[in-house]
Each structure stands twice: as structure tokens, then as C-alpha cells.
């Protein structure tokens, strides 16, 4: 698998495109940066062609026209994994920060974030807050080098979630950041960026098939 020539940065359930700006600004990997937006979120106009998670996945896939890495925050990680499952030949690397991974987080002792998001942002589309698909049966098929970024102070996606994903994904490496919370991809940009740079220079390991 070649190294990526494009880096796609995917925001989380609030659609904050600026979330990844601090880490992206510190990366040295020579690839074009594309910061994805979610229509209807964070001041982005709604798009009648985008009505749910599957449409967000299609939006990402439409932009991937050469070897690319997907760098995703929280629920953006679900979009990233669904995109990688549909177009694995062009997704060279995944970076998933505190994502649910399409799993039942309650079983991993996670705090339910959905009620607070609905209460604080009643005008947002409910695509993320209503998403409950279980991706775990499909994850072993994702034989793409994957960096899992977790913090040990995140009640929304505890370290146990990252450990579970690391066990399911054949090419995954879990890195736990001390005192990292759910925003560690942004607030710990100086720690995260070197990890991402190193990961983007890695190649897939041979795995039994």
C-alpha cells in the first residue's frame, strides 16, 4: 500500500471542522490536507442530498480519488471506517481518535453523550445521535494500518473501547495519552501530531488471510 497523497480530516458529531486544525498544522507528512464538513453542522448549510450517515460516507468517498488517509474524531471515526470498508483500495491509513467504532459503548462502561448533545444543540441533524449500527462483525476485514488514539480521562469513550477495537482490527496500534479527554485530538495536538506522522510512514503488515 503506498503512502497517502491526501489526508482527510473528519470532525465528530458537532461537525467542528476546526477541531483538527492544531494537529494538522504540526504534521510534516507531505500530503494535501482536506478538512471535511458535515452539511447542517457548525454553520455549514444543509445539503438536500445528505440525509444521514450513509450520505456522509458517500460524500467522503466522492472526494477520495487517490491514495488517502482518513483522520477522524469520535463519530467521524464511524464515517471513516464505513468509507474504508467500501473503498479499501484507496484508503492507505486510518487514524481514529476516541471513536465508538460502531460498537455498543454502554457495554464498555461509557457515558451516554447523546442526551447532552440533543439538549445543547437541538437544531442539529440527528444522524449521529440516532446511529446504533453494530460494525464489530465487519471490522476484522479492515486490514488497513490503523492508529487508535485514546485518553485515560475520557468518560465518553473509555480506554476499554480502544482496547476492544485494537483486538478487532488486524492492523491496529493503540496509543493511550495520559490525562487525555474526548477532545485530545485537538487539545493534545503536540502529542498527537508526531504519532500521526509516524503512522503515515508505516506500511501494512502481512496478516494471515
WORA-V193268 format. One record per residue. RES is the residue in three letters. OMEGA is omega in degrees with one decimal (999 if undefined). BURIAL is # if it has 16 or more other C-alpha atoms within 10 Angstrom, else .. Layout:
# WORA-V193268
RES|OMEGA|BURIAL  RES|OMEGA|BURIAL
This chain:
# WORA-V193268
UNK|-179.9|.  UNK|173.6|.  UNK|-174.0|#  UNK|173.2|#  UNK|173.3|#  UNK|174.3|#  UNK|178.5|#  UNK|179.2|#  UNK|-175.6|#  UNK|178.5|#  UNK|-179.9|#  UNK|-170.7|#  UNK|175.6|#  UNK|177.7|#  UNK|-177.9|#  UNK|-178.0|#  UNK|-177.7|#  UNK|-175.7|#  UNK|-174.7|#  UNK|-176.2|#  UNK|-178.7|.  UNK|-179.6|#  UNK|-179.7|#  UNK|-179.7|#  UNK|-179.6|.  UNK|-177.5|#  UNK|176.9|#  UNK|-178.5|.  UNK|-174.5|#  UNK|178.8|.  UNK|177.8|.  UNK|179.0|.  UNK|174.1|#  UNK|178.2|.  UNK|-176.7|#  UNK|175.0|#  UNK|175.1|#  UNK|179.1|#  UNK|-179.3|#  UNK|-178.7|#  UNK|170.6|#  UNK|176.0|.  UNK|178.6|.  UNK|-179.0|.  UNK|176.0|.  UNK|178.4|.  UNK|-177.7|.  UNK|178.7|.  UNK|-179.7|.  UNK|-174.4|#  UNK|-180.0|.  UNK|-177.4|.  UNK|-178.5|#  UNK|178.8|.  UNK|174.7|.  UNK|176.8|#  UNK|179.3|#  UNK|177.5|#  UNK|177.5|#  UNK|-177.4|#  UNK|-179.8|#  UNK|-178.8|.  UNK|-177.7|.  UNK|-178.7|#  UNK|178.1|.  UNK|-177.6|.  UNK|-171.1|#  UNK|171.8|#  UNK|178.2|#  UNK|-177.9|#  UNK|-164.4|#  UNK|176.9|#  UNK|169.1|#  UNK|-178.1|#  UNK|171.8|#  UNK|177.4|#  UNK|176.0|#  UNK|176.2|#  UNK|-179.2|#  UNK|-178.3|#  UNK|177.2|#  UNK|177.6|#  UNK|-179.7|#  UNK|177.5|#  UNK|-178.5|#  UNK|-177.9|.  UNK|-175.1|.  UNK|-177.3|#  UNK|-179.6|.  UNK|177.3|#  UNK|-174.4|#  UNK|-175.8|#  UNK|171.4|#  UNK|168.6|#  UNK|-175.9|#  UNK|-178.9|#  UNK|175.9|#  UNK|-179.1|#  UNK|174.4|#  UNK|-178.8|#  UNK|-178.5|#  UNK|179.9|#  UNK|172.7|#  UNK|-175.2|#  UNK|179.4|#  UNK|179.2|.  UNK|179.1|.  UNK|176.8|#  UNK|-176.9|.  UNK|174.1|#  UNK|179.9|.  UNK|-176.6|.  UNK|-170.4|.  UNK|-178.8|.  UNK|-178.9|.  UNK|179.1|.  UNK|-179.9|#  UNK|-178.2|.  UNK|-176.2|.  UNK|-175.8|.  UNK|-174.2|.  UNK|-178.2|.  UNK|-178.6|.  UNK|169.2|#  UNK|-175.5|#  UNK|-173.7|#  UNK|-179.1|.  UNK|-176.3|#  UNK|179.5|.  UNK|-175.8|.  UNK|-179.3|.  UNK|-179.1|.  UNK|177.7|.  UNK|-178.3|.  UNK|-171.7|#  UNK|179.3|#  UNK|-175.9|.  UNK|-171.9|.  UNK|177.6|#  UNK|177.9|.  UNK|-179.2|.  UNK|-178.7|#  UNK|-178.3|#  UNK|176.8|#  UNK|-173.0|#  UNK|174.1|#  UNK|178.2|#  UNK|-179.2|#  UNK|-178.9|#  UNK|174.2|#  UNK|-178.1|#  UNK|179.0|#  UNK|-177.7|#  UNK|179.7|#  UNK|-176.6|.  UNK|176.7|#  UNK|-175.2|#  UNK|-178.8|#  UNK|179.3|#  UNK|177.7|#  UNK|177.1|#  UNK|178.9|#  UNK|178.2|#  UNK|177.3|.  UNK|179.5|#  UNK|179.1|#  UNK|-176.3|.  UNK|-175.4|#  UNK|-173.3|#  UNK|-174.0|#  UNK|-172.9|#  UNK|172.2|#  UNK|-179.1|#  UNK|174.7|#  UNK|-179.1|#  UNK|-177.5|.  UNK|179.0|#  UNK|179.4|.  UNK|179.1|.  UNK|177.6|#  UNK|-173.8|#  UNK|178.8|#  UNK|-172.7|#  UNK|179.7|#  UNK|178.9|#  UNK|-174.7|#  UNK|177.1|#  UNK|-175.3|#  UNK|-177.4|#  UNK|175.8|.  UNK|-174.2|.  UNK|-173.7|#  UNK|178.0|#  UNK|177.9|#  UNK|178.8|#  UNK|178.4|#  UNK|-179.5|#  UNK|-178.8|.  UNK|-177.2|#  UNK|177.0|#  UNK|-178.1|.  UNK|177.9|.  UNK|179.7|.  UNK|172.7|#  UNK|173.3|.  UNK|178.2|.  UNK|178.6|.  UNK|-176.6|.  UNK|999|.
